[in-house]
Amino acid sequence: MFKLCFNSTTLRNMDLFKSLALIKQYGYEGVELTVNDTHVHPLKHTRKRFNEIKRFCEDKGIAIVCLATGGPNVLGNEPYEPSLINKDPLKRGERLDFIKRSIELAEYLDSPVLNINSGILRPDVSSPEAREYLLDGIHELLTQAGDLILVLEPEPDFFVGTTEKAIHIINAIDSENLRLNLDIGHVFCSEDDCYGHIVHSLPYARHIHIEDIKGGVHHHEIPGEGDIDFDRVIGSIKEAGYEHYISVELHHHDSVWQRALKESRDYLQKLM
C-alpha cells in the first residue's frame, strides 16, 4: 500500500526543523523536501547545515522520501531559468551543475528520489532542439545518479507539460533510474481524458503529487475542495499496485498550513 508524505513547500516561511517536526506530528509517513533559500539549497548552504538536517531526521524518525529541485527561483529571479532546455550551453550547464549538487545532497540525506522538470520552451528554441537538450542533460545526470531515481514531472505550460510527453522522454532514455513524477492536479490542468491518462501513467510513476483543482486552473487546492473525483483516482492507484509515496503539494496554503496538513491527511486517509 502507498504511503502519504507532505511537501515542505507549504511551510517554507518557517524554520525547517519546526516544519519537519510538524509534518511528522500531523501523522505523515515522510516528507518531500523542496529546495529553496529558506530550508535547504545545495549551492547556498553548507555541509554543516546538511549534517544538521540529516541528524535531526534520524533522531526524530523522519524519512526524507524525495528532494524536489523544480522551484521557480532556485537559480535566480527569472522563473525556472536557466533550464535544461536553454539555448545557451553555459546556461544549461548551470542547471546541470545545480541538479548534480542536488543529487549529492539527496544521496547524503538518504532520499531515494529526486524531482526534476524540463523548464519552459523559449521562443529561440525549437521543439526538436529542446528534446535533444533534455535527453542529453538527463543522460548526463544519470551517469552521476547511482541508485537514485530521477523523476520527471510534467508542469503545465512547460516543454514537458503532459504525462504523455514525459512518458515519451522516459521511454527514449530507457533507464530504470528515470521515472515519472505523476502530479494528479497537473493532469487536470493540461490533459483531456484525465482519469484515463492517470491510469496509463501509473506504471511509470515512482512518485506522486496530489492536490485538487477547480475549473482547470493551475492553483493547488486541498484534496476534496475542487473538482477531482479522488475516490476514482485513489481506486486507480490501488488497482495499479503503486507502493511508493503520495505527496500532498500545496504551494498556496502557507497562511493556512494547519488546515492544509490536517484536512489533506484526514480526507485522503478515509479514501485509503
Secondary structure as UniProt FT lines:
FT   STRAND          3..7
FT   HELIX           8..11
FT   TURN            12..13
FT   HELIX           16..25
FT   TURN            26..27
FT   STRAND          30..34
FT   TURN            37..39
FT   TURN            42..44
FT   HELIX           47..60
FT   STRAND          64..68
FT   TURN            72..75
FT   TURN            79..80
FT   TURN            84..85
FT   HELIX           89..108
FT   TURN            109..110
FT   STRAND          113..116
FT   TURN            123..124
FT   HELIX           127..145
FT   TURN            146..147
FT   STRAND          149..152
FT   TURN            156..157
FT   HELIX           163..173
FT   TURN            176..177
FT   STRAND          178..183
FT   HELIX           184..190
FT   HELIX           194..201
FT   HELIX           202..204
FT   STRAND          205..210
FT   TURN            215..216
FT   TURN            223..224
FT   HELIX           230..239
FT   TURN            240..241
FT   STRAND          245..248
FT   TURN            251..252
FT   HELIX           254..256
FT   HELIX           257..271
//
